[in-house]
Amino acid sequence: MDEHPFVGLARDAIRHYAQTRQQLHPKPLPDDPPPAGVFVSLHHKPGPGQAEGALRGCIGTYAPREDNLRAEIARSAVAAAYSDPRFSPLRSDEIDDLEITVYVLGEPERIAGATDLDPARYGVIVEGSGRRGLLLPGIPGIDTAERQLDVALSKAGLAGGDAIDLYRFSAAILR
């Protein structure tokens, strides 16, 4: 199966950084979508019976920081490969064996509660006490809105009884 062009761009940005230690600065193409929040997720290939391999890095933002979508993807890809504090920096020999997913996020919209969530369709952002947690949509094993909310709260270091603001967002999931 061929990679989506934005996934190929993410892989190229990682390769470029591995070789030069310089960030790739791609120019937009006329038919590109407008700038958006982007996450890039890196996984090892799945083993037998696994839907997804082990996480190797995931970084992004829910609001764009770059002036075009391609630059946003390149920046997030390099950050996922070399700056995710949960993992050691990527080795050059790992690049071609990674499964890369690019999430292009829609605008967050405020919601009242878990009943407005669908973990297959929406990601979630929780905010409270100066903390924020975000969980992308379509995560294997996150099958209910309650579980999605619990994981996002945990990522933010918040508890279920804390005063929080909730937001959901759609995402194009590109592989």
C-alpha atoms as one frame of an Amber mdcrd trajectory, in Angstrom:
protein
   0.000   0.000   0.000   1.354   3.417  -0.976   1.866   6.102   1.652  -0.229
   9.246   1.567   1.931  12.114   0.193   1.843  13.885   3.576   3.153  10.707
   5.236   5.942  10.608   2.647   6.688  14.243   3.470   6.915  13.376   7.186
   9.336  10.527   6.419  11.399  12.794   4.130  11.582  15.472   6.853  12.853
  12.877   9.342  15.439  11.566   6.840  16.557  15.111   6.030  17.016  15.910
   9.707  18.878  12.623  10.318  21.347  13.511   7.547  21.750  17.265   8.066
  20.450  18.086  11.566  18.480  20.831   9.801  14.703  21.239   9.660  13.130
  20.757   6.233  11.109  23.823   5.145   8.746  22.636   2.398   6.818  25.164
   0.356   3.043  24.839   0.034   1.449  23.597  -3.164  -1.568  25.412  -4.637
  -4.063  22.648  -3.769  -2.865  22.133  -0.173  -5.369  22.539   2.641  -4.883
  25.630   4.834  -2.594  25.497   7.891  -4.002  23.305  10.671  -3.015  21.572
  13.844  -1.003  18.435  13.104   0.204  15.417  15.041   2.685  12.901  13.683
   2.720   9.461  15.260   5.552   6.958  14.800   5.048   3.247  15.502   7.067
   0.102  15.084   5.463  -2.377  12.711   2.764  -4.434  14.471   3.444  -7.978
  15.529   1.125 -10.896  14.803  -2.401 -10.155  16.016  -1.612  -6.501  16.812
  -3.614  -3.650  15.273  -0.749  -1.239  15.862   2.915  -1.589  16.748   4.556
  -0.050  19.798   4.633   3.741  19.915   8.019   5.262  19.015   7.082   8.956
  19.150   4.124  11.305  18.807   4.240  15.094  18.808   2.082  17.870  17.461
  -0.147  20.797  18.248  -3.883  21.337  18.012  -3.356  24.781  16.451  -0.921
  25.546  13.616   2.413  27.170  14.357   3.726  27.234  10.787   2.438  29.276
   7.857   1.635  26.217   5.729   0.470  22.654   6.323   3.559  21.021   4.783
   5.881  22.940   7.116   3.659  21.977  10.066   3.887  18.296   9.119   7.675
  18.472   8.690   8.139  20.200  12.061   5.904  17.726  13.901   7.553  14.714
  12.228  11.038  15.787  13.300   9.800  16.568  16.811   8.146  13.116  17.077
  11.369  11.446  15.922  13.876  13.425  17.959  12.141  15.381  20.758   9.454
  13.162  22.309  10.655  13.051  25.940   9.236   9.540  26.398  11.720   8.019
  23.928  15.365   8.219  22.914  15.988  10.041  19.622  15.333   7.973  16.526
  18.268   6.148  14.958  18.747   6.486  11.192  18.339   2.737  10.684  14.797
   2.893  12.137  13.310   5.399   9.670  12.313   3.025   6.862  10.788   0.475
   9.246   8.430   2.907  10.988   4.737   3.211  10.377   3.944   6.914  10.253
   0.508   8.434  10.745  -0.225  12.103  10.105  -3.286  13.582  11.836  -4.552
  16.848  10.317  -6.816  18.324  12.975 -10.042  20.234  12.583 -10.876  23.207
  14.779 -11.613  22.255  18.407 -15.209  22.837  19.492 -16.350  23.106  23.096
 -18.597  20.279  24.295 -20.698  19.636  27.384 -19.469  16.152  28.263 -18.612
  12.598  27.273 -21.965  12.151  25.527 -20.652  14.494  22.811 -17.629  12.262
  22.145 -17.068   9.332  19.815 -13.474   8.056  20.102 -13.520   6.659  16.563
 -14.572  10.020  15.104 -13.300  12.734  17.466 -10.226  13.492  19.482 -10.621
  15.201  22.841  -8.897  18.032  24.697  -9.378  18.472  28.452  -8.294  21.648
  30.226  -8.347  22.490  33.908  -6.150  23.905  36.662  -3.704  25.221  34.061
  -3.208  21.754  32.571  -4.171  20.255  29.240  -4.454  16.720  27.900  -5.169
  15.701  24.328  -6.062  12.302  22.914  -6.244  11.687  19.182  -9.172   9.821
  17.600  -9.008   6.250  16.389  -6.635   4.938  19.065  -6.793   1.111  19.306
  -8.240   0.025  22.646 -10.027   3.337  23.247 -13.530   2.175  22.379 -15.779
   4.278  24.605 -16.130   7.988  25.272 -15.663   7.361  28.999 -12.345   5.566
  28.416 -11.231   8.326  26.034 -12.023  10.970  28.625 -10.271   9.012  31.415
  -7.078   8.700  29.355  -7.121  12.403  28.407  -7.660  13.382  32.061  -4.764
  11.153  33.092  -2.499  12.697  30.451  -3.353  16.127  31.856  -2.792  15.005
  35.447  -6.425  15.739  36.276  -9.038  13.685  38.103 -12.670  13.080  37.131
 -13.955  15.449  39.842 -11.787  18.402  38.751 -13.408  21.401  37.041 -12.566
  20.994  33.373 -13.369  22.384  29.962 -13.861  19.824  27.194 -13.288  20.181
  23.470 -13.564  17.738  20.631 -11.984  17.861  17.185 -12.159  15.837  14.013
  -9.007  14.688  12.256  -8.026  13.382   8.869  -5.967  10.290   9.685  -3.396
   9.761   6.921  -1.241   6.660   6.539
